[in-house]
Amino acid sequence: MAGRSLARDDPDRRTTIVRTGVAAAGVVLALVSAAWIEPASWPTYAVFFAFAVAFSFVWLDSDAPTSVAYMATATAFVYIAGFPILFFELLARVLAYPLIFIGARRGIIALPRPLRPLVGNDPIRARSARRDLAAMLGLATIGSAVRVAVIHLARAAGIENTTAMIALGEPTAYAVMGGLSALLPLPTAEYVVSAPLRLRPEDERVDVIFSAVLIVPFLVLLIAYGWEEHGLVGAAAWSLTSLAPHGLVQLLVRRRHMLEERHTALERMTASLVQKQAEIEDFTYTVAHDLKAPLSAISMKADMLLEEALPDHVRREVTRIVQLAEETEEMTIDLLRMVRIVAEPEPVGTVDLGAVTAQALSVLQPHITARHVRVDVQGSLPVVPGQATKLRHVVANLIGNAIRFVPAGTGEIGVSAVREGEMVVVSVRDNGVGIPVEYHRAIFEVFRRVPDGEGAAGSGMGLAIVKRIVEAHGGEVGVESAPGVGSVFRVRLPAG
């Protein structure tokens, strides 16, 4: 009585008792089935034993200790040769599993997933994995015993057709195994309680359930058909063909693992990038804050000196100090601006480049009017996936740069877009002063700009921001230009 109370109050102990009991029941059933061995059926037993040993080396590469080929062959031979198949199935495992471990230790084969915890450095986990594996195999043996019972009941009712027996036996066996899994703390509960409709599509258990419930019964019918039509040779031939659907399911499971590993790696990379971005942002704000006070002090002291009577050459140097301090302050402000723009969280949605360009031109209209520049949006601009605010900044920056560098009064700027395969290419063309080839890459770097160019004032942060925004969208930006012939900036973005 005390033992029952302890088992009821201690879930781990109850789980151990139940799983050990199911494993023991499977072994007992397999040993008892040896009493029903018929000497005349030795060729059938021998063929099954050979397949059982061979298919013990075939796994689905999932955490479930099974394979399509093994399940189909073992189940079909229960209908073909009856109860003794359980004994030969146990015998095959006793022979094959040690060979699997020996082959894995010598590097001949890879150890299947369900067996890997058995050789780990954690003895508690190894003991638990051994118990769970035995419980799952024991439950499968119980399922086979249920099929044998259905066969005998069918024959007692005058049903001799193998197909009819399979049609009765398979649902009954799955119902019993499913009921035990749902009611008892068995490792197979995750395949029953978490029914396929509740599982995520990327979960490998979907493939295991699909193969066990749909593919295996169909293969059982084919193997049984081969037995009825061509005897042992037909059953053996159809057993071999079960390797093909097994390979397909195995491929699906492996691809799921590969996708899961890539997803995990991507999550780790994303988390790392977010952390680094936060560190960069914190560092930038710290530097900008620490520079602000000394720069302000330098500017104030220099302004105070300029109020004094100074020689001309000293006044020029002090004026230069004021200019450098102002430029440095502007650079820190722009650096903060870049970090803020690039790192600012914004949902990804559908961005109408035409609307984005119209908004940018509305903001830039005073500059366009002041310089008497003509801006022509050529044709309709497409829609792309992205962040609207950031892409608007890209368009505004490129057009704003063009306004500064085209000749006043005769400046012409063209904005257009074309589809090139999976990408959309947005072009901003101008008839400005042009950019020497040696600066085509440098202008996209932080604080870099073409020296001594007309309209070259600024910190050199604009195009650096553009580059980072475009690359964050999975695209790229570049320029084609030469002095005196204008420039064409091209932004390539995924079309979605």
Buried (B, 14 or more C-beta within 10 A) or exposed (E): EEEEEEBEEEEEEBBBBBBBEBBEBBBEBBEEBBEBBEEEBEEBBEBBBBBBBBBBBBBBBBBBBBBBBBBBBBBBBBBBBBBBBBBBBBBBBEEBBEBBBEBBEEEEBEBBBBBBBBEEEEEEEBEBBBBBBBBBBBBBBBBBBBBBBBBEBBEEEEBEEBEEBBBBBBEBBBEBBBEBBEEBBBBBBBBBEBEBEEBEEEBBBBBBBBBBBEBBBEBBBBBBBBBBEEEBEBBBEBBBBBBEBBEBBBEBBBEBEEEEEEEEEEEEEEEEEEEEEEEEBEEBBEEBEEBEEEBEEBBEBBEEBBEEEBEEEEBEEBBEBBEBBBEBBBBBBBBBBBBEBBBEEEEEEEBBBBEBBBBBBEEBEEEBEEBEBEBEBEEEBBBBBBBBBBBBBBBBBBBBBBBBBBBEEEBBBBBBBEEEEEBBBBBBBBBBBBBEEEBBEBBBBBEBBBEEBEBEEBBBBBBBBBBBBBEEBEBEBBBBBEEEEBBBBBBBBEBE
